[in-house]
């Protein structure tokens, strides 16, 4: 190797206990300013020095001239041994040439079709005709965006999709009304977002609609395909844009009509072994809690258990299909429906017999027991049972704001719980703030993998693939290297003997605060997965501590989600990953930023002043008001830079666009009501992050004007006022609350 060639260490941990052959890895790698020119060749080499086929694309540059790369997205494939940690290196510099795969991904475009060919799989996408007014038949076909999936067998290529329609997305409301993506929905937009030799990504954006064309709930489906592989990795996102008190869903999923030939066999991954059958008409797999699944075959019980790798398969003489939803039992309810006509991947299965709702239990103001409002003396200190009883009876349907008790210790919490159990055992209650907002605009993203094959997929192969799906692989750069690039807020990375004691304490705090409560407290479920419990109020932590040894689930029953506290909690767990490079820290951080971004932020709303804002941390995901200061995009951009996850990028840009769309006529960030200077500074920070990611003037110019305006509000240089408000017809006037 030339002395001028530079190397960045990448570490890959293969968890799960199975070998992986040619497993696809996508990783974001940072570079110092001036270190790598955009478009320069890079390659990944393994521990023996063997160069691997590599794909690379720039995600961000250091300056507006776009010359030097700040974050680079790298794709390669590697053989990984079970439960082993492997070393790889990203090489760049003089003499480095990119290595191309023998059979790479090819993307072919025509007026009516996009075909992605991996060498072992061909996936066809229909695109809208370019005619201004297409015929009805062509218009219908354009909605049917996945038109073919070809696998190669002994008799040539065979399309495993049944067609008419092909795969489609669907929602079913509680009255049985079906909304799907293929019958009468607006024509979806199909875009090739990435087209490299190792990986291609096609993005489909559209709506669900009734057969009469009433459309709602936009969706985004990103489909990744890999060189030489018949695996398809999909990210499915849908947004609720309706009235929560009017509409709820009994089922959400994606239907795959399949033509696999005769001799059909079905299998589900089980706790101890697979559940399989060759004689069946219809079979259902339902994961209805984190500790319970059940299977029905032709209406009769066929198996049960607790947790599985969350996969299903169908095999016939013409082809086979595997599907696996990542974090399957952790995001319950989940399910599959298999029939001789195909497979349904059910993100919310109707068999769970509970609707997917976007309303909250907090429909009126909570009962306050002193503390923040009313009596300044906290009732937990006085043990005034008579007043507690009186307030609960006075407001017979209102939720209970337990935060207002202001508990000082665990014994106060014990007394509060006794009062609740005695006078309002069935009442909604929380140790956090209580509000009355709802889930309009909430989103949810699922990652799932599928494998299409002309040959049978054995249960052993499916189980191994299920393990791979559930145990994500990352290849992070050395933490010390990342720190030295200056891209990560100067977080000191890697072990350092000077900070050994501090590092140990930070690791322990992360384990006890961020990871352990989720596991011991069983904080799983469709909306809960990834969220941290809110410790913003004293009662939350004291309740958990009270029941830590005997019943941690009970200890968290009155504790709501964090959502965000000025990005501190989410950035805290990302900091742990940047410090250590540990995979478990990455999983916690990425799960949290995804949950916070999808569930905590409003993505659609009748008011443009709300869409793009976070719900303030509260008793429920959505009960808190929409808060500019708590809506920061730093961690979403970091998540994107490290993984290439474009959903995270979409959210980060959406947040910055809120500030652009609501700016004052004078061209500065609007802050008419929010108390504390952070209500202005938060959106300003989001604009700066978006500008550094895109170099688009709409972000940079607004940020520059807003910063200049903010600096002029300082009475003492370097000291911000407590609160700063925009006022006047053009919004260029300032009202401040002095620092004293």
ZALOSE-14502 format. One line per 5 residues: their letters; for each residue x, y, z of C-alpha. Coordinates in Angstrom, 2 decimals. Layout:
a> X Y Z  ...
! end
This chain:
xxxxx> 0.00 0.00 0.00  1.27 3.46 -0.89  2.34 5.67 2.02  0.05 8.37 0.65  -3.07 6.23 0.84
xxxxx> -5.13 7.07 3.92  -7.15 4.52 5.91  -10.17 4.91 8.16  -10.85 1.93 10.48  -14.40 0.54 10.28
xxxxx> -15.68 -2.00 12.80  -18.46 -4.49 12.09  -20.07 -6.55 14.85  -22.10 -9.52 13.62  -24.66 -10.14 16.36
xxxxx> -27.31 -12.87 16.31  -25.31 -16.06 16.06  -25.44 -16.74 12.30  -22.92 -16.39 9.49  -23.67 -13.83 6.77
xxxxx> -22.50 -14.27 3.18  -22.04 -11.11 1.18  -24.23 -9.12 3.58  -24.96 -5.56 2.37  -23.65 -2.77 4.62
xxxxx> -24.44 0.93 4.28  -22.49 3.35 6.45  -21.94 7.08 6.71  -18.32 8.17 7.29  -17.19 11.73 8.16
xxxxx> -14.16 13.56 6.77  -12.24 16.57 8.00  -12.40 19.76 5.98  -10.12 19.54 2.95  -9.41 15.82 3.36
xxxxx> -11.53 14.31 0.54  -12.58 16.04 -2.64  -16.08 15.37 -3.84  -16.06 12.60 -6.43  -12.68 11.21 -5.39
xxxxx> -12.37 7.42 -5.45  -12.63 5.38 -2.26  -12.67 1.66 -1.57  -13.28 -0.68 1.34  -10.69 -3.35 2.13
xxxxx> -11.00 -6.20 4.62  -8.54 -7.11 7.36  -6.33 -9.03 4.92  -6.10 -6.05 2.57  -8.46 -7.44 -0.07
xxxxx> -10.34 -4.66 -1.86  -14.11 -5.04 -1.92  -16.54 -3.60 -4.47  -17.59 -0.24 -3.07  -20.19 2.40 -3.80
xxxxx> -19.82 5.91 -2.40  -21.84 9.11 -2.59  -21.49 12.44 -0.83  -24.20 13.48 1.62  -22.81 16.81 2.81
xxxxx> -19.90 19.13 2.05  -18.00 21.55 4.24  -18.65 24.67 2.19  -20.96 26.15 -0.41  -18.44 25.43 -3.16
xxxxx> -19.29 21.70 -2.67  -15.59 20.84 -3.07  -14.76 18.85 0.05  -16.85 16.03 1.49  -18.05 16.28 5.08
xxxxx> -20.11 13.05 5.14  -19.76 10.18 2.67  -22.21 7.27 2.33  -20.44 3.99 1.63  -21.94 0.68 0.46
xxxxx> -20.15 -2.67 0.39  -20.86 -6.35 1.04  -18.98 -8.56 3.46  -18.77 -12.13 4.69  -19.31 -12.04 8.45
xxxxx> -18.72 -14.84 10.93  -21.27 -15.47 13.64  -20.82 -13.43 16.82  -17.52 -12.00 15.59  -16.27 -8.44 15.29
xxxxx> -14.53 -7.81 11.97  -12.18 -4.99 10.94  -12.44 -3.19 7.60  -10.82 -0.02 6.28  -12.01 2.75 4.01
xxxxx> -9.10 3.79 1.80  -8.71 7.02 -0.16  -5.96 9.18 -1.58  -3.51 9.03 -4.50  -3.55 5.71 -6.30
xxxxx> -6.87 4.52 -4.89  -9.29 3.20 -7.49  -12.86 2.18 -6.80  -13.59 -1.52 -7.18  -16.74 -2.36 -9.14
xxxxx> -18.84 -5.49 -8.57  -18.71 -8.25 -11.18  -22.49 -8.05 -11.47  -23.70 -4.66 -10.35  -27.13 -3.13 -9.96
xxxxx> -28.50 -1.77 -13.24  -31.29 0.77 -13.52  -33.11 1.01 -16.85  -35.62 3.76 -17.56  -38.29 4.10 -20.20
xxxxx> -41.38 6.26 -20.57  -43.56 3.75 -18.73  -41.19 1.66 -16.64  -38.18 1.70 -14.35  -36.42 -1.65 -14.05
xxxxx> -33.85 -2.40 -11.34  -31.78 -5.52 -12.11  -29.49 -6.93 -9.41  -28.33 -9.88 -11.50  -30.54 -12.29 -9.57
xxxxx> -33.70 -10.20 -9.32  -35.55 -7.78 -11.59  -38.04 -5.40 -10.06  -40.24 -3.30 -12.33  -41.87 0.01 -11.36
xxxxx> -44.62 1.59 -13.41  -44.26 5.31 -13.90  -46.99 7.70 -15.05  -47.27 8.24 -18.78  -46.08 11.62 -19.96
xxxxx> -49.31 12.31 -21.81  -51.08 15.36 -20.33  -54.37 13.43 -20.13  -53.62 9.70 -20.13  -56.31 7.19 -21.04
xxxxx> -58.15 5.66 -18.08  -56.45 2.26 -18.47  -52.98 3.81 -18.45  -53.92 6.02 -15.51  -55.01 2.96 -13.54
xxxxx> -51.78 1.13 -14.32  -49.71 4.07 -13.14  -51.18 3.72 -9.64  -50.11 0.09 -9.61  -46.51 1.13 -9.03
xxxxx> -44.91 -2.33 -8.58  -45.62 -4.11 -11.83  -43.28 -7.09 -11.82  -40.78 -9.07 -9.80  -38.74 -11.49 -11.88
xxxxx> -36.70 -14.40 -10.55  -34.61 -16.74 -12.68  -35.30 -20.46 -12.60  -34.65 -23.48 -14.78  -37.22 -22.31 -17.33
xxxxx> -36.00 -18.72 -17.45  -37.29 -15.61 -15.73  -40.62 -15.85 -13.91  -42.70 -12.96 -12.55  -43.77 -13.93 -9.02
xxxxx> -46.28 -11.07 -8.79  -49.79 -12.08 -9.69  -50.65 -8.75 -11.30  -53.96 -6.93 -11.71  -53.14 -5.31 -9.30
xxxxx> -49.57 -5.87 -8.18  -48.49 -5.17 -4.60  -50.30 -2.27 -2.95  -50.69 -0.50 0.38  -53.96 -0.40 2.27
xxxxx> -55.76 1.01 5.29  -59.09 -0.26 6.63  -61.10 1.91 9.01  -63.22 0.64 11.88  -66.36 0.74 9.69
xxxxx> -64.77 -1.50 7.05  -64.00 1.22 4.50  -60.89 0.31 2.49  -58.35 2.92 1.39  -55.64 1.58 -0.91
xxxxx> -52.89 2.82 -3.19  -54.01 1.12 -6.40  -57.78 1.38 -7.04  -58.48 5.11 -7.37  -55.67 6.92 -5.56
xxxxx> -53.81 9.83 -7.17  -50.96 8.64 -9.36  -47.94 8.11 -7.09  -44.58 9.72 -7.75  -41.78 7.23 -8.50
xxxxx> -38.20 8.52 -8.25  -34.83 6.77 -8.36  -33.06 8.32 -5.37  -29.85 6.28 -5.64  -28.44 4.24 -8.52
xxxxx> -24.99 2.82 -7.83  -23.30 -0.44 -8.64  -23.83 -1.88 -5.15  -27.25 -0.51 -4.27  -30.21 1.29 -5.80
xxxxx> -33.10 2.96 -4.01  -36.45 3.78 -5.57  -38.83 6.06 -3.68  -42.61 5.91 -4.20  -44.80 8.65 -2.73
xxxxx> -48.58 8.64 -2.92  -51.90 8.45 -1.05  -54.43 5.89 0.05  -57.94 6.32 -1.39  -61.41 4.81 -1.51
xxxxx> -62.78 3.32 -4.72  -64.51 6.68 -5.24  -61.22 8.54 -5.13  -61.43 10.10 -1.64  -57.78 10.14 -0.66
xxxxx> -55.95 10.58 2.62  -52.88 9.57 4.65  -49.83 10.10 2.40  -47.29 7.29 2.25  -43.63 6.97 1.32
xxxxx> -42.19 3.60 0.33  -38.43 3.39 -0.16  -37.21 0.20 -1.81  -33.52 -0.79 -1.71  -32.00 -3.48 -3.94
xxxxx> -28.46 -4.88 -3.77  -25.92 -6.21 -6.25  -26.12 -9.97 -6.77  -28.86 -10.41 -4.18  -32.56 -11.19 -4.40
xxxxx> -33.24 -9.36 -1.12  -35.36 -6.21 -1.07  -35.19 -3.85 1.90  -38.18 -1.54 2.30  -39.01 1.42 4.52
xxxxx> -42.74 2.13 4.75  -43.93 5.45 6.20  -47.49 6.71 6.43  -48.85 9.93 7.94  -52.24 10.39 9.60
xxxxx> -53.71 13.64 8.23  -57.32 13.30 9.41  -59.48 14.08 12.47  -58.58 11.62 15.26  -62.04 11.67 16.85
xxxxx> -63.64 10.73 13.52  -61.29 8.18 11.95  -59.43 5.16 13.33  -58.06 2.09 11.56  -58.62 -1.61 12.12
xxxxx> -55.83 -2.64 9.74  -52.72 -1.23 8.06  -50.54 -3.23 5.72  -49.09 -4.05 2.33  -50.57 -6.74 0.11
xxxxx> -48.40 -8.88 -2.19  -50.48 -10.90 -4.71  -48.16 -13.77 -5.66  -47.92 -16.43 -8.37  -45.66 -19.09 -6.85
xxxxx> -47.16 -22.10 -8.60  -48.59 -25.33 -7.18  -47.46 -27.31 -4.15  -47.64 -24.25 -1.92  -46.16 -24.45 1.60
xxxxx> -46.41 -21.78 4.28  -44.19 -21.21 7.32  -43.99 -18.80 10.25  -40.99 -18.33 12.48  -41.73 -19.67 15.95
xxxxx> -40.23 -19.43 19.40  -38.71 -22.91 19.35  -39.10 -23.87 15.69  -41.12 -22.98 12.62  -44.88 -23.41 12.25
xxxxx> -45.42 -24.83 8.78  -48.22 -26.38 6.75  -48.76 -27.63 3.21  -52.53 -27.89 3.40  -54.11 -24.54 4.10
xxxxx> -56.35 -21.91 2.59  -55.48 -18.99 4.86  -53.18 -18.57 7.85  -52.66 -15.69 10.26  -49.74 -14.83 12.51
xxxxx> -50.46 -12.29 15.25  -47.96 -10.82 17.71  -50.36 -9.17 20.12  -47.91 -8.27 22.90  -44.20 -8.42 23.61
xxxxx> -44.77 -11.80 25.28  -47.49 -13.40 23.18  -48.11 -14.57 19.63  -50.69 -16.92 18.18  -51.32 -18.56 14.83
xxxxx> -54.59 -19.45 13.17  -54.83 -21.84 10.19  -58.16 -21.95 8.41  -59.83 -20.45 11.46  -58.37 -22.87 14.01
xxxxx> -55.54 -22.49 16.49  -52.26 -23.72 15.03  -49.58 -22.52 17.43  -48.56 -19.95 20.02  -45.56 -18.63 21.91
xxxxx> -43.87 -15.47 23.14  -41.23 -13.97 20.83  -39.85 -14.88 17.41  -37.61 -13.50 14.70  -40.79 -12.23 13.05
xxxxx> -40.71 -13.88 9.64  -43.12 -15.61 7.25  -42.58 -17.50 4.00  -44.49 -18.99 1.10  -42.92 -21.58 -1.20
xxxxx> -44.28 -23.06 -4.43  -42.98 -24.85 -7.52  -42.45 -21.57 -9.42  -40.94 -19.47 -6.64  -40.63 -18.58 -2.98
xxxxx> -41.00 -15.44 -0.86  -39.71 -14.52 2.59  -40.75 -11.47 4.63  -39.35 -10.19 7.92  -40.34 -7.01 9.78
xxxxx> -37.54 -5.57 11.87  -38.24 -5.22 15.61  -41.31 -7.35 15.06  -42.40 -8.18 18.61  -40.99 -4.94 20.02
xxxxx> -43.44 -2.96 17.85  -46.49 -5.12 18.49  -49.15 -5.61 17.30  -47.74 -7.08 14.10  -48.83 -9.87 11.83
xxxxx> -48.85 -11.74 8.55  -51.72 -13.13 6.53  -50.85 -15.92 4.09  -53.13 -17.40 1.46  -52.80 -19.24 -1.81
xxxxx> -53.06 -15.88 -3.55  -50.23 -14.19 -1.69  -49.00 -12.51 1.48  -50.03 -9.52 3.58  -47.40 -7.79 5.70
xxxxx> -49.53 -6.33 8.49  -48.12 -3.32 10.31  -51.35 -3.17 12.30  -53.27 -6.48 12.00  -57.06 -6.57 12.27
xxxxx> -56.76 -9.80 14.27  -55.51 -7.83 17.29  -59.14 -6.60 17.60  -58.07 -3.14 18.75  -58.23 -0.03 16.55
xxxxx> -55.23 2.10 15.69  -56.30 5.44 17.17  -54.80 8.91 17.03  -56.78 10.42 19.87  -55.49 10.52 23.46
xxxxx> -57.08 9.85 26.86  -56.37 13.49 27.73  -59.46 15.23 26.44  -59.83 17.79 29.25  -57.53 19.63 31.61
xxxxx> -56.03 17.49 34.32  -56.92 17.73 38.01  -54.20 19.74 39.78  -53.40 18.92 43.37  -51.58 22.15 44.26
xxxxx> -48.06 22.57 42.99  -48.08 24.37 39.65  -51.57 25.81 39.95  -53.93 26.45 42.82  -52.70 25.74 46.35
xxxxx> -48.95 26.49 46.51  -48.52 23.77 49.14  -48.00 20.34 47.57  -50.50 17.81 48.92  -47.89 15.07 49.01
xxxxx> -46.19 16.95 51.83  -49.36 17.58 53.85  -50.95 14.14 53.25  -54.29 15.97 52.94  -56.43 13.01 51.88
xxxxx> -59.70 14.91 52.23  -58.66 17.51 49.66  -57.50 14.82 47.25  -60.84 13.05 47.54  -62.71 16.34 47.09
xxxxx> -60.82 17.31 43.93  -61.22 13.88 42.34  -64.96 13.93 43.00  -65.29 17.53 41.78  -63.84 16.59 38.36
xxxxx> -65.15 13.04 37.83  -63.83 12.50 34.28  -60.66 14.58 34.22  -57.21 12.97 34.12  -55.04 13.28 37.20
xxxxx> -51.93 15.45 37.06  -49.73 13.64 39.58  -46.85 16.01 38.86  -48.75 18.69 40.77  -48.37 16.70 44.01
xxxxx> -44.66 17.62 43.87  -43.42 14.44 45.56  -40.15 14.85 47.48  -39.21 11.19 47.88  -40.35 7.61 47.26
xxxxx> -42.68 7.64 50.28  -44.55 10.59 48.80  -44.99 8.58 45.61  -46.22 5.59 47.58  -48.88 7.77 49.25
xxxxx> -49.91 9.29 45.89  -50.38 5.81 44.45  -52.51 4.83 47.45  -54.74 7.86 46.86  -55.14 7.03 43.16
xxxxx> -55.92 3.37 43.85  -58.39 4.32 46.57  -60.34 7.11 44.86  -59.69 6.84 41.09  -58.26 3.41 40.20
xxxxx> -59.49 3.58 36.60  -58.65 7.24 35.99  -55.95 8.27 33.50  -53.03 9.74 35.45  -49.47 10.91 34.87
xxxxx> -46.43 12.17 36.76  -45.75 14.41 33.76  -47.43 17.48 32.31  -50.95 16.97 30.99  -52.36 18.59 27.85
xxxxx> -55.19 18.10 25.38  -53.61 17.96 21.92  -54.16 14.94 19.63  -52.28 12.83 17.07  -53.11 14.71 13.89
xxxxx> -50.02 14.51 11.73  -48.35 11.56 13.47  -46.29 9.21 11.30  -44.92 5.69 11.61  -42.07 4.02 9.73
xxxxx> -41.44 0.28 9.47  -38.43 -1.46 8.01  -38.98 -4.86 6.45  -37.03 -7.21 4.21  -38.23 -9.60 1.53
xxxxx> -36.41 -12.31 -0.38  -37.70 -13.56 -3.73  -36.32 -16.81 -5.16  -37.01 -19.35 -7.86  -35.86 -22.05 -5.45
xxxxx> -37.57 -23.13 -2.21  -36.62 -21.10 0.87  -36.14 -23.62 3.64  -37.23 -22.87 7.18  -33.58 -22.98 8.25
xxxxx> -32.68 -20.38 5.62  -35.67 -18.24 6.62  -34.76 -18.45 10.31  -31.17 -17.39 9.62  -32.38 -14.52 7.44
xxxxx> -34.85 -13.53 10.15  -31.98 -13.31 12.63  -30.08 -11.09 10.19  -33.06 -8.78 9.75  -33.54 -8.41 13.50
xxxxx> -29.84 -7.76 14.16  -28.84 -4.72 12.14  -25.24 -4.44 10.95  -23.34 -1.16 11.07  -19.72 -0.34 10.20
xxxxx> -18.94 2.82 12.16  -15.66 4.64 11.79  -13.29 4.65 14.74  -14.69 7.06 17.41  -11.31 8.76 17.80
xxxxx> -11.19 9.39 14.06  -14.74 10.81 14.02  -13.85 13.21 16.81  -10.75 14.43 15.00  -12.73 15.27 11.84
xxxxx> -14.63 18.00 13.70  -18.00 16.83 12.35  -19.55 15.66 15.64  -19.63 18.68 17.94  -16.16 17.81 19.20
xxxxx> -17.43 14.80 21.15  -14.26 13.12 22.41  -14.23 9.65 20.89  -12.42 6.50 21.86  -10.92 5.30 25.14
xxxxx> -8.60 7.74 26.89  -6.92 6.89 30.19  -7.42 10.48 31.36  -11.19 10.06 31.25  -11.51 6.40 32.24
xxxxx> -13.60 7.05 35.34  -15.86 9.55 33.58  -16.30 7.18 30.63  -17.28 4.35 32.98  -19.83 6.53 34.76
xxxxx> -21.33 7.76 31.47  -21.69 4.18 30.24  -23.40 3.18 33.48  -25.77 6.15 33.36  -26.71 5.34 29.77
xxxxx> -27.39 1.72 30.71  -29.48 2.60 33.76  -31.41 5.57 32.31  -31.74 4.95 28.56  -31.56 1.18 28.06
xxxxx> -32.57 -0.62 31.25  -36.03 0.97 31.78  -37.08 -0.02 28.25  -36.11 -3.65 28.87  -37.08 -4.14 32.53
xxxxx> -40.15 -1.95 32.22  -41.24 -3.65 28.96  -41.53 -0.38 27.11  -42.56 -1.92 23.82  -45.43 -1.41 21.42
xxxxx> -46.46 0.26 18.17  -46.06 3.82 19.43  -43.76 3.22 22.39  -40.86 1.48 20.68  -37.75 3.69 20.74
xxxxx> -39.08 6.32 23.12  -37.44 7.11 26.42  -39.64 7.64 29.45  -39.87 11.26 30.56  -37.87 12.09 33.68
xxxxx> -38.65 15.79 33.37  -40.64 15.67 36.64  -39.42 14.34 39.98  -42.34 11.93 40.41  -41.43 9.93 37.31
xxxxx> -37.99 8.88 38.50  -39.15 8.35 42.08  -41.99 6.09 40.96  -39.56 3.96 38.96  -37.14 3.84 41.89
xxxxx> -39.95 2.85 44.26  -40.81 -0.24 42.20  -37.37 -0.89 40.73  -36.80 -4.19 42.51  -40.29 -5.66 42.64
xxxxx> -42.29 -4.33 39.65  -40.59 -1.87 37.24  -43.56 -2.13 34.86  -45.78 -0.72 37.60  -43.18 1.92 38.32
xxxxx> -43.55 3.30 34.80  -47.32 3.04 34.45  -47.85 6.77 35.14  -44.78 8.02 33.25  -45.20 9.48 29.75
xxxxx> -42.81 9.70 26.78  -39.99 12.20 26.62  -40.51 13.24 22.99  -37.81 15.88 23.32  -36.36 18.34 25.80
xxxxx> -34.48 20.72 23.55  -32.82 17.69 21.90  -30.88 16.93 25.09  -32.09 13.38 25.72  -31.72 12.20 22.12
xxxxx> -28.39 13.92 21.63  -27.27 12.33 24.90  -27.63 8.79 23.59  -26.13 9.74 20.24  -23.20 11.19 22.17
xxxxx> -22.70 7.79 23.76  -22.45 6.20 20.33  -20.02 8.85 19.07  -17.89 8.28 22.19  -17.85 4.52 22.04
xxxxx> -18.88 3.30 18.58  -20.87 0.61 20.38  -23.66 -1.09 18.47  -26.02 -1.18 21.47  -25.66 2.58 21.85
xxxxx> -26.39 3.02 18.16  -29.59 0.94 18.42  -30.87 3.02 21.34  -29.99 6.33 19.69  -31.37 5.48 16.25
xxxxx> -34.55 4.01 17.73  -35.12 7.14 19.77  -34.51 9.63 16.95  -36.81 7.66 14.65  -39.60 7.50 17.23
xxxxx> -39.14 11.14 18.17  -39.10 12.23 14.53  -42.02 10.14 13.27  -44.32 10.00 16.28  -43.41 13.11 18.26
xxxxx> -43.39 15.61 15.38  -46.58 16.69 13.62  -46.21 16.10 9.86  -49.63 17.26 8.63  -52.10 19.74 10.08
xxxxx> -54.80 22.17 8.92  -52.61 24.98 10.29  -49.25 25.64 8.65  -48.16 27.06 12.01  -48.16 23.53 13.48
xxxxx> -46.94 21.06 10.84  -43.24 20.47 11.45  -43.32 21.00 15.23  -42.70 18.60 18.10  -45.32 17.84 20.74
xxxxx> -43.95 19.13 24.04  -42.93 16.25 26.37  -46.10 15.25 28.18  -48.28 12.48 29.59  -48.83 11.10 26.08
xxxxx> -47.03 11.27 22.75  -49.43 13.88 21.44  -51.13 15.52 24.44  -48.48 18.24 24.76  -48.66 21.43 22.75
xxxxx> -46.52 22.04 19.65  -43.22 23.62 20.68  -40.64 25.37 18.43  -37.95 25.25 21.13  -38.28 21.48 21.50
xxxxx> -38.20 20.82 17.75  -34.55 20.48 16.83  -33.15 18.58 13.88  -29.52 18.02 14.90  -30.00 14.37 15.83
xxxxx> -32.10 13.66 12.73  -29.36 14.98 10.50  -26.77 12.96 12.44  -28.93 9.83 12.05  -29.09 10.49 8.32
xxxxx> -25.36 11.14 7.98  -24.45 7.92 9.80  -26.93 5.66 7.98  -28.14 7.33 4.79  -31.72 6.99 6.08
xxxxx> -33.59 9.50 3.94  -36.64 9.50 6.18  -34.47 11.18 8.80  -33.35 13.73 6.22  -36.97 14.41 5.24
xxxxx> -37.88 15.11 8.87  -34.86 17.34 9.46  -35.72 19.43 6.40  -39.41 19.50 7.32  -38.51 21.04 10.68
xxxxx> -36.41 23.76 9.05  -39.17 24.41 6.52  -41.52 25.23 9.40  -39.33 28.21 10.25  -39.21 29.24 6.58
xxxxx> -42.98 28.92 6.12  -43.86 30.88 9.27  -41.20 33.61 9.13  -42.10 37.22 9.73  -42.68 39.56 6.76
xxxxx> -39.36 41.19 7.68  -37.64 37.87 7.00  -36.75 36.73 10.50  -37.89 33.76 12.58  -41.32 34.41 14.06
xxxxx> -41.71 34.22 17.84  -44.94 35.93 18.85  -45.81 33.87 21.94  -43.13 31.45 23.10  -41.56 32.33 26.44
xxxxx> -37.79 31.96 26.95  -35.22 32.85 24.30  -34.99 29.20 23.22  -38.31 29.61 21.37  -36.46 31.83 18.89
xxxxx> -33.06 30.14 19.09  -34.42 26.62 18.49  -35.78 27.33 14.98  -32.65 29.39 14.24  -30.50 26.36 15.04
xxxxx> -32.63 24.18 12.72  -32.12 26.64 9.89  -28.36 26.56 10.38  -28.32 22.76 10.32  -30.42 22.68 7.13
xxxxx> -28.22 25.28 5.47  -25.06 23.29 6.25  -26.75 20.18 4.81  -28.07 21.77 1.60  -26.44 25.19 1.15
xxxxx> -29.85 26.45 0.04  -30.25 30.25 0.38  -33.77 29.99 1.83  -32.24 28.50 4.98  -28.99 30.47 5.07
xxxxx> -30.48 33.91 4.39  -33.24 33.48 6.97  -30.73 32.22 9.53  -28.39 35.15 8.89  -31.10 37.78 9.22
xxxxx> -32.52 36.10 12.31  -29.15 35.85 14.03  -28.39 39.52 13.36  -31.82 40.46 14.77  -31.27 38.28 17.85
xxxxx> -27.81 39.74 18.57  -29.31 43.23 18.61  -31.61 42.21 21.50  -28.62 41.73 23.85  -28.39 44.44 26.48
xxxxx> -25.10 42.91 27.60  -22.88 41.51 24.86  -22.81 37.71 25.07  -25.89 37.46 27.31  -29.26 36.65 25.78
xxxxx> -32.46 38.03 27.32  -34.72 35.63 29.18  -37.37 35.90 26.47  -37.44 37.61 23.10  -40.58 38.23 21.04
xxxxx> -41.11 39.47 17.49  -43.66 42.24 17.23  -44.98 44.85 14.82  -46.63 44.68 11.42  -43.47 43.32 9.78
xxxxx> -42.22 41.40 12.79  -38.93 43.30 12.96  -39.66 44.88 16.34  -38.41 43.15 19.50  -39.88 42.85 22.98
xxxxx> -37.50 41.38 25.52  -37.59 40.20 29.10  -34.29 41.33 30.63  -31.77 38.86 32.00  -32.33 40.11 35.57
! end
